[in-house]
Amino acid sequence: MQGMQPWKARREGERRTLALAPLSRCKVAVVGLAMLAGGCASISTPLPDSKPTASTSLSKQDQKKAVDELTQKRDTHEQDAEKQIESSQ
């Protein structure tokens, strides 16, 4: 004799189904939709500001000053590296 499986019918041809009344089906559907809608309400995505942002770019004078500082740092770094190489030899 084959073992009984809970999802199969006890007798050949007999089917067991979970029958819900139409009103119960509606209640289940409404509760399910309410749960989905409730979960979506907790998610909030911040929107970007609608006003224009101020420009953060440097003026021509500030750009020139920054480039000059970087050039000076590069030159002194190269000189320091050359001195270090010469002293290690």
C-alpha positions as CSV (number, residue, x, y, z in Angstrom):
1,M,0.0,0.0,0.0
2,Q,1.3,3.4,-0.9
3,G,1.9,5.9,1.9
4,M,-0.7,8.6,2.2
5,Q,0.3,12.1,1.1
6,P,-1.6,14.9,2.7
7,W,-2.2,16.8,-0.5
8,K,-3.7,13.9,-2.3
9,A,-7.2,12.6,-1.8
10,R,-7.8,9.6,0.4
11,R,-9.9,7.8,-2.2
12,E,-9.4,7.7,-6.0
13,G,-11.3,10.6,-7.6
14,E,-11.9,12.5,-4.4
15,R,-10.3,15.9,-4.2
16,R,-10.0,18.1,-1.2
17,T,-9.9,21.8,-1.7
18,L,-9.9,24.7,0.6
19,A,-13.2,26.2,-0.2
20,L,-13.7,29.9,0.8
21,A,-16.9,31.7,0.6
22,P,-16.9,34.5,-1.9
23,L,-17.2,37.1,1.0
24,S,-14.1,35.5,2.6
25,R,-12.2,35.7,-0.6
26,C,-13.0,39.4,-0.8
27,K,-11.8,39.9,2.8
28,V,-8.6,38.1,2.1
29,A,-8.0,40.2,-1.0
30,V,-8.8,43.5,0.9
31,V,-6.5,42.6,3.8
32,G,-3.7,41.6,1.3
33,L,-4.0,44.9,-0.6
34,A,-4.0,46.9,2.7
35,M,-0.8,45.1,3.8
36,L,0.8,45.9,0.5
37,A,-0.3,49.6,0.6
38,G,0.8,49.9,4.2
39,G,4.3,48.7,3.3
40,C,4.6,51.1,0.5
41,A,3.7,54.1,2.7
42,S,6.8,53.6,4.8
43,I,9.2,54.1,1.9
44,S,10.0,57.7,1.2
45,T,12.4,58.9,-1.5
46,P,13.7,62.5,-1.1
47,L,13.0,64.7,-4.1
48,P,15.7,67.0,-5.4
49,D,15.4,70.8,-4.7
50,S,13.5,72.6,-7.5
51,K,15.5,75.9,-7.0
52,P,18.7,76.4,-9.0
53,T,21.9,75.7,-7.2
54,A,24.6,78.3,-6.9
55,S,27.8,77.8,-9.0
56,T,30.7,76.5,-7.0
57,S,33.3,77.1,-9.7
58,L,36.3,79.3,-9.0
59,S,36.8,82.7,-10.5
60,K,39.6,83.1,-13.0
61,Q,41.9,84.7,-10.4
62,D,41.3,81.8,-7.9
63,Q,41.9,79.2,-10.6
64,K,45.2,80.8,-11.5
65,K,46.2,80.9,-7.9
66,A,45.3,77.2,-7.4
67,V,47.2,76.2,-10.5
68,D,50.2,78.2,-9.3
69,E,50.2,76.5,-5.9
70,L,49.9,73.0,-7.5
71,T,52.8,73.8,-9.8
72,Q,54.9,75.0,-6.9
73,K,54.1,71.9,-4.9
74,R,55.0,69.7,-7.9
75,D,58.3,71.4,-8.4
76,T,59.3,71.2,-4.8
77,H,58.3,67.6,-4.7
78,E,60.5,66.8,-7.7
79,Q,63.4,68.6,-6.1
80,D,63.0,66.7,-2.8
81,A,62.8,63.4,-4.7
82,E,66.0,64.2,-6.6
83,K,67.8,65.2,-3.4
84,Q,66.6,62.0,-1.7
85,I,67.8,59.8,-4.7
86,E,71.2,61.5,-4.7
87,S,71.7,61.1,-1.0
88,S,70.8,57.4,-1.1
89,Q,73.4,56.7,-3.7
